[in-house]
Amino acid sequence: MRLRFALLAIFSVLFSARGAYAQACALCYTTASQTSVAAQRSLDLGILTLLAPALTLFLAVIVMLYRRAVAATA
């Protein structure tokens, strides 16, 4: 039950942030859209490369907190 509530809370926060989608810089978007397909692909891969360490750390903290909560209730 708690897991369902946590997942519901996470997804509701992620999908309710409509203002976050409008945070793109117009100049950055214009410049990126005028580049070649190969350059756009490189930009996408660069963004994913920068996202990987932050996401890994975030998930590690979540797993540690979950394990601590399970150990405290057992």
N, C-alpha and C positions, 0 to 999 in steps of 0.2 A: 504494500500500500504506500509506504513512504517512497519507494522507488518510482512508482507511478506519479506521485505528487511532484517529486523532484524533476522527472522528465517533462511533465506538463509545465512546470514553472520555467524550465530552461527554454522549451520551445515557444512558450508564450512571450518570453522576453526577446528571443531572437526574431520572431516574426512580427512583433508589434512595433519594432523600431523603424517606422517608415521614414523618419527624418534622416536616419543613417544612410539611406540609399541616395540621398541628395547631397552628400558631402563631397562629391567628386569635383575637382578643380576643372573649370571649363577649358583653361589653356592646356592642361595636361591631357584632357580627353581629346581635344582638337589635334594636338601634336601626335598623340598615339594613334589616332584613327587615320592620319595621313601617311603613316609609315607603311612599309611593305608587309606582306603576310608573314615573312620570316622574322621581321623585327617585332611584330605583334606577338608572335609565338614566343620569342625570347623574353619579351616583357612579361608575358603570362607565367613562364617558367621561373623567372626571377622573383615574381611576387610569391609564387608557391614555395620557392626556396627560402625566402625570408619568413614565410608563415610557419614552416615546419618546426623550427626550434621553439617558437613561442607556444605553438599548439602542444608540443611534446611536454613542455614544462607545465602548462595549464592542466593537461590530463594527468600528469604525475602527481600534482598537488591534489586533484580531485580523488584519485585512487588512494592516496595516503590518508586523506580525510575520511573516506569511506571505510577503509580498513580500521582506522582508529575508532570510528563510531560502532562498527560491528564488534570490535574487541571490547568496547566499553559496555555493550549490552549483553555480552556473553558471560 
